[in-house]
Amino acid sequence: MSQAVDAALIPLARTPPNSNLAMPRTAVLLTGGTGYIGRRLIPELVTRGHTVRAIVRAGSEAKVPSGAEVVVGDVRSRDSVAPHVARDSVIVHLVGTPHPSPSKAAEFEALDYVAAHECIAAAKTSGARHFVYVSVAHPAPIMRAYIEVRMRVEAELRDSGLPSTIVRPWYVLGPGHRWPYALIPMYWLLGALPSTRESARRLGLVSIDNMVATLAWAVDTASGDSRVLNVPDIRQRR
């Protein structure tokens, strides 16, 4: 990674979350384990000593990285998910529509919202102790249907009473996800202007390493408290 990209992704001046509050290693149920983030997160969680169970649809079992227990289920049904939720476990919910775009509003409703809604219900009835959810940075001037679904899920998480960690990236840079590198000069300029500085920080770029480290930290420190991690918080972990 070039020095220019490193500079664009450096942590912003925020007090880092207290990393000394690590909880004992625990059981993790992960959805979206065959996706862009999930394939990288599973090995990291296993390395940290967590017991990972990945729930996937039939036919995708072989795509799950080694080290995780693989179970087949439908994340759009609480009755399918609940039997796989261990009591006192941590749920990491990564399922979402691949390659989201404004034209996929119906898919956001049918998959992203329904899966999150049902997995929250399964987590609550099965006695999970913490729910980690990848949302999106907002407000933003584009991707309104995508943002609206995730804001609705965030509200349901708050109302559920489940302790949660909500992670709000904007765009995740990494292999195959490199076109926004061209926007880095624009981010520098917007970050330097008082009128656009806050938006540039809220909608900043994060790396796949930032996301994996942040989600692993969220599992390590999952407790009875809820927290929201925005782009500046995500950038602190890599």
C-alpha positions in Angstrom: 0.0 0.0 0.0 1.4 3.4 -1.0 2.3 6.1 1.5 -0.5 8.2 0.0 -3.1 5.5 0.7 -1.6 4.9 4.2 -2.0 8.7 4.9 -5.6 8.6 3.8 -6.4 5.7 6.1 -4.5 6.8 9.2 -6.5 6.9 12.5 -8.2 10.2 13.2 -7.7 12.0 16.5 -10.1 10.1 18.7 -9.7 8.4 22.0 -9.4 4.6 21.2 -11.9 2.2 22.9 -10.4 0.5 26.0 -8.8 -2.7 24.7 -8.1 -3.9 28.2 -11.7 -5.1 28.7 -11.3 -8.3 26.8 -13.9 -10.9 27.7 -13.2 -14.7 28.0 -13.1 -16.5 24.6 -16.5 -17.4 23.6 -18.8 -19.1 21.0 -19.5 -17.0 17.9 -22.3 -17.6 15.4 -21.4 -15.8 12.1 -23.6 -15.1 9.2 -22.1 -14.2 5.8 -19.0 -16.3 6.4 -18.5 -16.8 2.7 -18.5 -13.1 1.9 -15.8 -10.5 1.4 -15.4 -9.7 5.1 -16.5 -13.1 6.5 -13.9 -15.1 4.7 -11.2 -12.9 6.3 -12.8 -12.6 9.7 -13.2 -16.3 10.4 -9.5 -17.1 10.5 -8.8 -14.1 12.7 -11.4 -15.1 15.2 -10.1 -18.7 15.2 -6.6 -17.4 15.8 -7.8 -15.4 18.8 -9.2 -18.6 20.3 -12.9 -18.1 19.6 -15.1 -21.1 18.7 -16.7 -20.0 15.4 -19.9 -21.5 13.9 -20.8 -20.3 10.4 -24.3 -20.6 9.2 -24.6 -20.8 5.4 -27.1 -21.8 2.8 -27.0 -25.3 1.3 -24.3 -25.7 -1.4 -22.0 -23.1 0.2 -20.4 -25.3 2.8 -17.1 -25.7 1.0 -16.6 -21.9 0.7 -16.3 -21.4 4.5 -12.6 -21.0 5.6 -11.2 -23.8 7.7 -11.4 -23.6 11.4 -15.1 -22.9 11.7 -17.9 -25.3 12.3 -20.3 -25.1 9.3 -24.0 -25.5 9.7 -26.7 -25.1 7.0 -29.6 -22.7 7.6 -31.7 -19.9 6.2 -30.8 -16.6 7.8 -34.2 -15.2 6.7 -35.9 -17.5 9.2 -35.5 -17.2 13.0 -36.7 -20.8 13.3 -33.8 -21.9 11.1 -31.2 -19.8 12.9 -32.2 -20.2 16.5 -31.1 -23.9 16.9 -27.6 -22.9 16.0 -27.3 -20.0 18.6 -25.5 -21.1 21.7 -26.6 -19.5 24.9 -24.3 -16.7 25.9 -22.8 -16.6 22.4 -21.9 -13.6 20.3 -23.7 -13.2 16.9 -21.7 -11.5 14.1 -24.1 -10.6 11.3 -22.5 -9.9 8.0 -25.2 -11.1 5.5 -26.0 -8.5 2.9 -26.8 -8.0 -0.8 -23.5 -8.4 -2.9 -22.3 -5.4 -4.7 -25.0 -3.0 -3.4 -26.2 -0.3 -5.7 -29.2 2.1 -5.8 -30.9 -0.3 -8.2 -31.1 -3.1 -5.6 -33.6 -1.5 -3.2 -35.9 -4.5 -3.3 -33.0 -6.9 -2.5 -32.1 -4.8 0.5 -35.6 -5.3 1.8 -35.9 -9.0 0.9 -32.5 -10.1 2.2 -30.6 -7.4 4.2 -33.6 -6.3 6.3 -35.3 -9.7 6.7 -32.1 -11.5 7.6 -31.2 -9.0 10.2 -34.7 -8.9 11.6 -34.9 -12.7 11.9 -31.4 -13.1 13.3 -32.0 -10.5 16.0 -35.2 -12.4 17.0 -33.3 -15.7 17.0 -30.5 -14.2 19.1 -32.9 -12.8 21.7 -35.0 -16.0 22.1 -31.9 -18.2 22.3 -30.0 -16.2 24.9 -27.2 -14.7 22.9 -25.3 -12.1 25.0 -24.2 -9.7 22.2 -25.0 -8.9 18.6 -22.4 -7.4 16.2 -24.0 -5.7 13.2 -22.3 -4.2 10.2 -24.4 -1.1 9.3 -23.3 1.8 7.2 -22.1 5.4 7.8 -24.9 7.9 7.6 -26.4 10.3 6.8 -25.1 10.3 3.2 -26.4 11.8 -0.1 -26.5 8.5 -2.0 -27.6 4.9 -1.4 -30.7 6.0 0.5 -32.6 2.7 0.3 -29.5 0.8 1.6 -29.0 3.3 4.5 -32.7 3.3 5.4 -32.7 -0.5 5.8 -29.7 -0.4 8.1 -31.1 2.5 10.1 -34.2 0.4 10.7 -32.2 -2.5 11.8 -30.2 -0.3 14.2 -33.4 0.9 15.7 -34.7 -2.7 16.1 -31.4 -3.7 17.8 -31.8 -0.8 20.3 -35.4 -1.8 21.0 -34.6 -5.5 21.4 -32.6 -4.9 24.6 -29.8 -7.0 23.2 -26.3 -5.6 23.9 -24.8 -4.7 20.6 -21.9 -3.3 18.6 -22.9 -1.4 15.5 -20.1 -0.9 13.0 -20.6 1.9 10.4 -18.2 1.8 7.6 -18.8 3.7 4.3 -16.6 2.0 1.7 -14.2 -0.9 2.4 -11.0 -0.9 0.4 -9.2 -4.1 -0.4 -8.6 -6.7 -3.1 -11.2 -6.2 -5.8 -12.5 -3.0 -4.1 -9.9 -0.5 -5.2 -11.7 2.1 -7.4 -12.2 4.6 -4.5 -8.4 5.0 -4.2 -8.9 7.6 -7.0 -11.0 9.6 -4.5 -8.3 10.0 -1.9 -7.1 13.5 -3.1 -10.8 14.6 -2.9 -11.0 13.3 0.7 -7.9 15.3 1.6 -9.4 18.4 0.2 -12.8 17.9 1.8 -11.2 17.1 5.1 -9.2 20.3 5.0 -12.3 22.5 4.6 -14.3 23.4 7.7 -17.7 23.1 5.9 -17.1 19.6 4.7 -14.7 18.2 7.3 -17.3 16.3 9.4 -18.8 14.6 6.3 -15.4 13.6 5.0 -14.6 11.9 8.3 -18.0 10.3 8.7 -17.9 8.9 5.1 -14.2 8.2 4.9 -12.6 5.1 3.5 -11.6 2.2 5.6 -9.5 -0.9 4.7 -10.5 -4.5 4.9 -7.8 -4.9 7.6 -9.5 -2.1 9.6 -12.8 -3.9 9.3 -11.5 -7.4 10.3 -9.6 -5.9 13.2 -12.6 -3.9 14.4 -15.0 -6.8 14.2 -12.5 -9.2 16.0 -12.1 -6.5 18.7 -15.9 -6.3 19.0 -16.1 -10.0 19.7 -13.1 -9.9 22.1 -14.8 -7.2 24.2 -18.4 -8.1 23.8 -20.2 -7.3 27.0 -23.5 -6.1 28.4 -22.9 -2.6 27.0 -23.9 -1.4 23.5 -21.7 0.8 21.4 -21.5 2.4 17.9 -18.2 2.4 16.0 -18.0 5.0 13.2 -15.3 5.4 10.5 -12.8 7.2 12.8 -13.1 4.3 15.3 -12.8 1.7 12.6 -9.6 3.3 11.3 -7.9 3.0 14.6 -7.7 -0.8 14.3 -5.6 -2.6 11.7 
